[in-house]
């Protein structure tokens, strides 16, 4: 029973572990305050944002979704209302 509980607790965090363990595949989605907080905390490869007119966000390049690699690990940061 304990193994089942531990597995149930661990499995939802597995994507986060992959994101943290692969710096060259880290991307954030959206130029939002949450993206800035992540960028200020851990290095990311780029920010994915099709609507942004800027090419740089907090010192990180902004790319279009079509330009993101197929194996990118992406954290969405578009919580709340648009600015």
N, C-alpha and C positions, 0 to 999 in steps of 0.2 A: 504493500500500500504506500509506504513512504517513497519508494522509487517512482511510482505513478504520480504522486503529488509533486515531487521535485521535477520530473519531466514536464509536467503541466505548467510549472512556473518558469522553467528554463526555455521551452520552445518559443514562446512569443518574443523572447529577447534575442534569439539567434540572428535575425536580420541586423539588429544593432551591432552585434559582435562582428559580423561580416563587414559592415560599414566601417567600424573602427579599425579593423585589422587590415584594411586595403586602402591606404591613403591615395594611391594612384587612380582608384575607381570611385572616389568620393565626389558626389555632386549634390548641390542643393537646388531645389526647384522654387524659383520665385525670388524677386528682389524685395524682400519684406524685412521688417525688424527681426523676425525670428531667424532669417538667413544671416543677417548681420551678427546676431548673437552666436550662431554656430561658427561662422567664419572667424570671429574673435576668439573662439575657444579651441578649435581644431582646424588644421589645414584642410582645404578642399580643393579639388581640381578646377572646377568652374561652377558658375551659377547658370542654370537653364531657365530662360525666360523669353518666350516668343513676343511678348508685348513691350518689353523694356526697350527704350531708345538708346540706352547707354551701352558701352562695350566693357565697362569696368564697374564693379560693385565692391566696395570695401577692399580694394586691392586685388580682386579676383576677376578673371575674365567672365563676361556674360556671353553665352552661346545660345543658339536656337536648339530646340528639341531634336530637329533633324540632324544636327551635328554632334549630338551626344553618342558616345560609343554604345554598342548593343549590350555590353557587359557592365555598364555604369550602375553604381549603387546610388540611388537617388533618395534623398530625404525631402519631403515636401514641407515647405515653410509658408504656405499660403493659407494661414488660418485667419479667420475673421473677415472683415470687410475690406474691399479694395480701397486704396488711398486716393 
